[in-house]
């Protein structure tokens, strides 16, 4: 695995999984842009950091599966992942449900100079919404 894949793995494991959200400031470029931010999330660096903070505060007992982590020759990293956790705080407008949920996604990151510059992604949150809303969340 190359340096760019290591960078993306750190962002995923240390920021989103371990909850060290302050590290995102170091890993994301100042002019970072997410081309597919969640609704209501600013596409820039500050928005990404706040989104990470929201994820960490909304899900306890987070666990992560990497299905694939591939580095391309042009500085892009493709990450196919699934995260499970207990929905313990408000997330995406849904109050805490106490349910163990699974969220899956595929992300593409463009990296350069030891920083993440851009992000594109698609996330499947059907399990989250199905379980959280069925539980009255």
Biotite code that builds the C-alpha atoms (Angstrom):
import biotite.structure as struc

atoms = struc.array([
    struc.Atom([0.000, 0.000, 0.000], chain_id="A", res_id=1, res_name="UNK", atom_name="CA", element="C"),
    struc.Atom([1.299, 3.431, -0.887], chain_id="A", res_id=2, res_name="UNK", atom_name="CA", element="C"),
    struc.Atom([1.395, 6.710, 0.967], chain_id="A", res_id=3, res_name="UNK", atom_name="CA", element="C"),
    struc.Atom([-1.948, 7.946, -0.394], chain_id="A", res_id=4, res_name="UNK", atom_name="CA", element="C"),
    struc.Atom([-3.775, 4.780, 0.679], chain_id="A", res_id=5, res_name="UNK", atom_name="CA", element="C"),
    struc.Atom([-2.120, 5.037, 4.100], chain_id="A", res_id=6, res_name="UNK", atom_name="CA", element="C"),
    struc.Atom([-3.351, 8.638, 4.336], chain_id="A", res_id=7, res_name="UNK", atom_name="CA", element="C"),
    struc.Atom([-6.944, 7.648, 3.538], chain_id="A", res_id=8, res_name="UNK", atom_name="CA", element="C"),
    struc.Atom([-6.769, 4.705, 5.939], chain_id="A", res_id=9, res_name="UNK", atom_name="CA", element="C"),
    struc.Atom([-5.623, 7.111, 8.691], chain_id="A", res_id=10, res_name="UNK", atom_name="CA", element="C"),
    struc.Atom([-8.491, 9.466, 7.916], chain_id="A", res_id=11, res_name="UNK", atom_name="CA", element="C"),
    struc.Atom([-10.994, 6.632, 8.125], chain_id="A", res_id=12, res_name="UNK", atom_name="CA", element="C"),
    struc.Atom([-9.561, 4.693, 11.059], chain_id="A", res_id=13, res_name="UNK", atom_name="CA", element="C"),
    struc.Atom([-8.183, 7.449, 13.265], chain_id="A", res_id=14, res_name="UNK", atom_name="CA", element="C"),
    struc.Atom([-10.755, 10.177, 12.618], chain_id="A", res_id=15, res_name="UNK", atom_name="CA", element="C"),
    struc.Atom([-14.046, 8.350, 12.020], chain_id="A", res_id=16, res_name="UNK", atom_name="CA", element="C"),
    struc.Atom([-13.412, 5.088, 13.857], chain_id="A", res_id=17, res_name="UNK", atom_name="CA", element="C"),
    struc.Atom([-11.187, 6.129, 16.792], chain_id="A", res_id=18, res_name="UNK", atom_name="CA", element="C"),
    struc.Atom([-12.799, 9.564, 17.090], chain_id="A", res_id=19, res_name="UNK", atom_name="CA", element="C"),
    struc.Atom([-9.653, 11.705, 16.814], chain_id="A", res_id=20, res_name="UNK", atom_name="CA", element="C"),
    struc.Atom([-11.520, 14.350, 14.834], chain_id="A", res_id=21, res_name="UNK", atom_name="CA", element="C"),
    struc.Atom([-8.843, 17.026, 15.393], chain_id="A", res_id=22, res_name="UNK", atom_name="CA", element="C"),
    struc.Atom([-6.469, 14.946, 13.242], chain_id="A", res_id=23, res_name="UNK", atom_name="CA", element="C"),
    struc.Atom([-8.655, 15.708, 10.204], chain_id="A", res_id=24, res_name="UNK", atom_name="CA", element="C"),
    struc.Atom([-7.283, 19.258, 10.251], chain_id="A", res_id=25, res_name="UNK", atom_name="CA", element="C"),
    struc.Atom([-3.823, 17.817, 9.530], chain_id="A", res_id=26, res_name="UNK", atom_name="CA", element="C"),
    struc.Atom([-4.932, 15.208, 6.966], chain_id="A", res_id=27, res_name="UNK", atom_name="CA", element="C"),
    struc.Atom([-7.231, 17.403, 4.846], chain_id="A", res_id=28, res_name="UNK", atom_name="CA", element="C"),
    struc.Atom([-5.834, 20.150, 2.622], chain_id="A", res_id=29, res_name="UNK", atom_name="CA", element="C"),
    struc.Atom([-6.954, 23.675, 3.455], chain_id="A", res_id=30, res_name="UNK", atom_name="CA", element="C"),
    struc.Atom([-8.733, 23.829, 0.074], chain_id="A", res_id=31, res_name="UNK", atom_name="CA", element="C"),
    struc.Atom([-10.285, 20.344, 0.452], chain_id="A", res_id=32, res_name="UNK", atom_name="CA", element="C"),
    struc.Atom([-13.547, 19.855, -1.456], chain_id="A", res_id=33, res_name="UNK", atom_name="CA", element="C"),
    struc.Atom([-16.136, 17.111, -1.081], chain_id="A", res_id=34, res_name="UNK", atom_name="CA", element="C"),
    struc.Atom([-18.037, 16.849, -4.353], chain_id="A", res_id=35, res_name="UNK", atom_name="CA", element="C"),
    struc.Atom([-20.748, 14.718, -2.697], chain_id="A", res_id=36, res_name="UNK", atom_name="CA", element="C"),
    struc.Atom([-21.264, 16.102, 0.806], chain_id="A", res_id=37, res_name="UNK", atom_name="CA", element="C"),
    struc.Atom([-24.251, 14.896, 2.815], chain_id="A", res_id=38, res_name="UNK", atom_name="CA", element="C"),
    struc.Atom([-27.266, 17.235, 2.710], chain_id="A", res_id=39, res_name="UNK", atom_name="CA", element="C"),
    struc.Atom([-26.641, 20.371, 4.734], chain_id="A", res_id=40, res_name="UNK", atom_name="CA", element="C"),
    struc.Atom([-22.892, 19.758, 5.061], chain_id="A", res_id=41, res_name="UNK", atom_name="CA", element="C"),
    struc.Atom([-20.510, 22.402, 3.721], chain_id="A", res_id=42, res_name="UNK", atom_name="CA", element="C"),
    struc.Atom([-18.276, 20.839, 1.019], chain_id="A", res_id=43, res_name="UNK", atom_name="CA", element="C"),
    struc.Atom([-15.077, 22.391, 2.402], chain_id="A", res_id=44, res_name="UNK", atom_name="CA", element="C"),
    struc.Atom([-12.609, 21.305, 5.053], chain_id="A", res_id=45, res_name="UNK", atom_name="CA", element="C"),
    struc.Atom([-14.561, 22.801, 7.986], chain_id="A", res_id=46, res_name="UNK", atom_name="CA", element="C"),
    struc.Atom([-17.731, 21.040, 6.850], chain_id="A", res_id=47, res_name="UNK", atom_name="CA", element="C"),
    struc.Atom([-15.929, 17.704, 6.615], chain_id="A", res_id=48, res_name="UNK", atom_name="CA", element="C"),
    struc.Atom([-14.500, 18.113, 10.099], chain_id="A", res_id=49, res_name="UNK", atom_name="CA", element="C"),
    struc.Atom([-17.916, 18.997, 11.547], chain_id="A", res_id=50, res_name="UNK", atom_name="CA", element="C"),
    struc.Atom([-19.440, 16.014, 9.729], chain_id="A", res_id=51, res_name="UNK", atom_name="CA", element="C"),
    struc.Atom([-16.799, 13.723, 11.251], chain_id="A", res_id=52, res_name="UNK", atom_name="CA", element="C"),
    struc.Atom([-17.558, 15.180, 14.690], chain_id="A", res_id=53, res_name="UNK", atom_name="CA", element="C"),
    struc.Atom([-21.281, 14.497, 14.139], chain_id="A", res_id=54, res_name="UNK", atom_name="CA", element="C"),
    struc.Atom([-20.648, 10.880, 13.091], chain_id="A", res_id=55, res_name="UNK", atom_name="CA", element="C"),
    struc.Atom([-18.416, 10.225, 16.090], chain_id="A", res_id=56, res_name="UNK", atom_name="CA", element="C"),
    struc.Atom([-20.957, 11.705, 18.502], chain_id="A", res_id=57, res_name="UNK", atom_name="CA", element="C"),
    struc.Atom([-23.941, 9.880, 16.938], chain_id="A", res_id=58, res_name="UNK", atom_name="CA", element="C"),
    struc.Atom([-22.581, 6.322, 16.864], chain_id="A", res_id=59, res_name="UNK", atom_name="CA", element="C"),
    struc.Atom([-21.053, 4.360, 19.750], chain_id="A", res_id=60, res_name="UNK", atom_name="CA", element="C"),
    struc.Atom([-19.126, 1.110, 19.428], chain_id="A", res_id=61, res_name="UNK", atom_name="CA", element="C"),
    struc.Atom([-18.104, 1.939, 15.864], chain_id="A", res_id=62, res_name="UNK", atom_name="CA", element="C"),
    struc.Atom([-16.491, -0.885, 13.911], chain_id="A", res_id=63, res_name="UNK", atom_name="CA", element="C"),
    struc.Atom([-15.165, -0.716, 10.373], chain_id="A", res_id=64, res_name="UNK", atom_name="CA", element="C"),
    struc.Atom([-14.700, -3.233, 7.592], chain_id="A", res_id=65, res_name="UNK", atom_name="CA", element="C"),
    struc.Atom([-12.557, -2.411, 4.580], chain_id="A", res_id=66, res_name="UNK", atom_name="CA", element="C"),
    struc.Atom([-13.814, -4.427, 1.625], chain_id="A", res_id=67, res_name="UNK", atom_name="CA", element="C"),
    struc.Atom([-11.293, -2.842, -0.704], chain_id="A", res_id=68, res_name="UNK", atom_name="CA", element="C"),
    struc.Atom([-8.725, -0.068, -0.515], chain_id="A", res_id=69, res_name="UNK", atom_name="CA", element="C"),
    struc.Atom([-7.078, 0.623, -3.863], chain_id="A", res_id=70, res_name="UNK", atom_name="CA", element="C"),
    struc.Atom([-4.572, 3.276, -4.822], chain_id="A", res_id=71, res_name="UNK", atom_name="CA", element="C"),
    struc.Atom([-4.451, 4.445, -8.441], chain_id="A", res_id=72, res_name="UNK", atom_name="CA", element="C"),
    struc.Atom([-1.452, 5.824, -10.282], chain_id="A", res_id=73, res_name="UNK", atom_name="CA", element="C"),
    struc.Atom([-2.915, 9.342, -10.416], chain_id="A", res_id=74, res_name="UNK", atom_name="CA", element="C"),
    struc.Atom([-3.123, 9.969, -6.670], chain_id="A", res_id=75, res_name="UNK", atom_name="CA", element="C"),
    struc.Atom([-6.625, 8.650, -6.120], chain_id="A", res_id=76, res_name="UNK", atom_name="CA", element="C"),
    struc.Atom([-7.661, 6.129, -3.508], chain_id="A", res_id=77, res_name="UNK", atom_name="CA", element="C"),
    struc.Atom([-10.853, 4.092, -3.790], chain_id="A", res_id=78, res_name="UNK", atom_name="CA", element="C"),
    struc.Atom([-12.237, 2.846, -0.497], chain_id="A", res_id=79, res_name="UNK", atom_name="CA", element="C"),
    struc.Atom([-15.105, 0.338, -0.216], chain_id="A", res_id=80, res_name="UNK", atom_name="CA", element="C"),
    struc.Atom([-16.171, 0.121, 3.419], chain_id="A", res_id=81, res_name="UNK", atom_name="CA", element="C"),
    struc.Atom([-18.907, -0.699, 5.917], chain_id="A", res_id=82, res_name="UNK", atom_name="CA", element="C"),
    struc.Atom([-19.307, 0.778, 9.386], chain_id="A", res_id=83, res_name="UNK", atom_name="CA", element="C"),
    struc.Atom([-21.459, -0.601, 12.173], chain_id="A", res_id=84, res_name="UNK", atom_name="CA", element="C"),
    struc.Atom([-22.308, 1.157, 15.389], chain_id="A", res_id=85, res_name="UNK", atom_name="CA", element="C"),
    struc.Atom([-24.972, 1.849, 17.982], chain_id="A", res_id=86, res_name="UNK", atom_name="CA", element="C"),
    struc.Atom([-27.104, 4.844, 17.021], chain_id="A", res_id=87, res_name="UNK", atom_name="CA", element="C"),
    struc.Atom([-26.715, 6.716, 20.311], chain_id="A", res_id=88, res_name="UNK", atom_name="CA", element="C"),
    struc.Atom([-27.021, 10.358, 19.231], chain_id="A", res_id=89, res_name="UNK", atom_name="CA", element="C"),
    struc.Atom([-28.962, 12.390, 16.695], chain_id="A", res_id=90, res_name="UNK", atom_name="CA", element="C"),
    struc.Atom([-27.850, 11.566, 13.166], chain_id="A", res_id=91, res_name="UNK", atom_name="CA", element="C"),
    struc.Atom([-29.200, 12.909, 9.890], chain_id="A", res_id=92, res_name="UNK", atom_name="CA", element="C"),
    struc.Atom([-32.220, 14.365, 11.648], chain_id="A", res_id=93, res_name="UNK", atom_name="CA", element="C"),
    struc.Atom([-33.081, 11.089, 13.384], chain_id="A", res_id=94, res_name="UNK", atom_name="CA", element="C"),
    struc.Atom([-33.095, 11.022, 17.203], chain_id="A", res_id=95, res_name="UNK", atom_name="CA", element="C"),
    struc.Atom([-31.083, 8.253, 18.934], chain_id="A", res_id=96, res_name="UNK", atom_name="CA", element="C"),
    struc.Atom([-32.688, 4.839, 18.535], chain_id="A", res_id=97, res_name="UNK", atom_name="CA", element="C"),
    struc.Atom([-30.250, 2.607, 20.428], chain_id="A", res_id=98, res_name="UNK", atom_name="CA", element="C"),
    struc.Atom([-30.166, 0.280, 17.408], chain_id="A", res_id=99, res_name="UNK", atom_name="CA", element="C"),
    struc.Atom([-27.028, -1.328, 15.989], chain_id="A", res_id=100, res_name="UNK", atom_name="CA", element="C"),
    struc.Atom([-26.910, -0.105, 12.403], chain_id="A", res_id=101, res_name="UNK", atom_name="CA", element="C"),
    struc.Atom([-24.732, -0.634, 9.344], chain_id="A", res_id=102, res_name="UNK", atom_name="CA", element="C"),
    struc.Atom([-23.770, 2.029, 6.828], chain_id="A", res_id=103, res_name="UNK", atom_name="CA", element="C"),
    struc.Atom([-21.895, 1.141, 3.645], chain_id="A", res_id=104, res_name="UNK", atom_name="CA", element="C"),
    struc.Atom([-20.072, 3.304, 1.170], chain_id="A", res_id=105, res_name="UNK", atom_name="CA", element="C"),
    struc.Atom([-17.616, 3.719, -1.649], chain_id="A", res_id=106, res_name="UNK", atom_name="CA", element="C"),
    struc.Atom([-15.390, 6.779, -1.562], chain_id="A", res_id=107, res_name="UNK", atom_name="CA", element="C"),
    struc.Atom([-12.835, 8.159, -3.973], chain_id="A", res_id=108, res_name="UNK", atom_name="CA", element="C"),
    struc.Atom([-10.202, 10.514, -2.596], chain_id="A", res_id=109, res_name="UNK", atom_name="CA", element="C"),
    struc.Atom([-7.629, 12.536, -4.507], chain_id="A", res_id=110, res_name="UNK", atom_name="CA", element="C"),
    struc.Atom([-4.451, 13.061, -2.535], chain_id="A", res_id=111, res_name="UNK", atom_name="CA", element="C"),
    struc.Atom([-1.294, 15.079, -3.082], chain_id="A", res_id=112, res_name="UNK", atom_name="CA", element="C"),
    struc.Atom([1.554, 16.228, -0.882], chain_id="A", res_id=113, res_name="UNK", atom_name="CA", element="C"),
    struc.Atom([0.452, 14.127, 2.069], chain_id="A", res_id=114, res_name="UNK", atom_name="CA", element="C"),
    struc.Atom([-3.036, 15.656, 2.231], chain_id="A", res_id=115, res_name="UNK", atom_name="CA", element="C"),
    struc.Atom([-6.492, 14.719, 0.988], chain_id="A", res_id=116, res_name="UNK", atom_name="CA", element="C"),
    struc.Atom([-7.577, 17.293, -1.619], chain_id="A", res_id=117, res_name="UNK", atom_name="CA", element="C"),
    struc.Atom([-10.897, 16.023, -2.962], chain_id="A", res_id=118, res_name="UNK", atom_name="CA", element="C"),
    struc.Atom([-13.610, 13.482, -2.217], chain_id="A", res_id=119, res_name="UNK", atom_name="CA", element="C"),
    struc.Atom([-16.398, 11.819, -4.191], chain_id="A", res_id=120, res_name="UNK", atom_name="CA", element="C"),
    struc.Atom([-18.620, 9.174, -2.651], chain_id="A", res_id=121, res_name="UNK", atom_name="CA", element="C"),
    struc.Atom([-21.829, 7.214, -2.411], chain_id="A", res_id=122, res_name="UNK", atom_name="CA", element="C"),
    struc.Atom([-23.256, 5.917, 0.858], chain_id="A", res_id=123, res_name="UNK", atom_name="CA", element="C"),
    struc.Atom([-25.992, 3.352, 1.488], chain_id="A", res_id=124, res_name="UNK", atom_name="CA", element="C"),
    struc.Atom([-27.808, 4.322, 4.679], chain_id="A", res_id=125, res_name="UNK", atom_name="CA", element="C"),
    struc.Atom([-30.888, 2.147, 4.143], chain_id="A", res_id=126, res_name="UNK", atom_name="CA", element="C"),
    struc.Atom([-30.131, -0.101, 7.153], chain_id="A", res_id=127, res_name="UNK", atom_name="CA", element="C"),
    struc.Atom([-29.687, 2.962, 9.382], chain_id="A", res_id=128, res_name="UNK", atom_name="CA", element="C"),
    struc.Atom([-32.967, 4.591, 8.339], chain_id="A", res_id=129, res_name="UNK", atom_name="CA", element="C"),
    struc.Atom([-34.905, 1.329, 8.419], chain_id="A", res_id=130, res_name="UNK", atom_name="CA", element="C"),
    struc.Atom([-33.780, 0.327, 11.921], chain_id="A", res_id=131, res_name="UNK", atom_name="CA", element="C"),
    struc.Atom([-33.649, 3.806, 13.461], chain_id="A", res_id=132, res_name="UNK", atom_name="CA", element="C"),
    struc.Atom([-37.102, 4.822, 12.306], chain_id="A", res_id=133, res_name="UNK", atom_name="CA", element="C"),
    struc.Atom([-38.662, 1.407, 13.116], chain_id="A", res_id=134, res_name="UNK", atom_name="CA", element="C"),
    struc.Atom([-37.385, 1.819, 16.674], chain_id="A", res_id=135, res_name="UNK", atom_name="CA", element="C"),
    struc.Atom([-39.198, 5.132, 16.930], chain_id="A", res_id=136, res_name="UNK", atom_name="CA", element="C"),
    struc.Atom([-36.075, 7.263, 16.325], chain_id="A", res_id=137, res_name="UNK", atom_name="CA", element="C"),
])
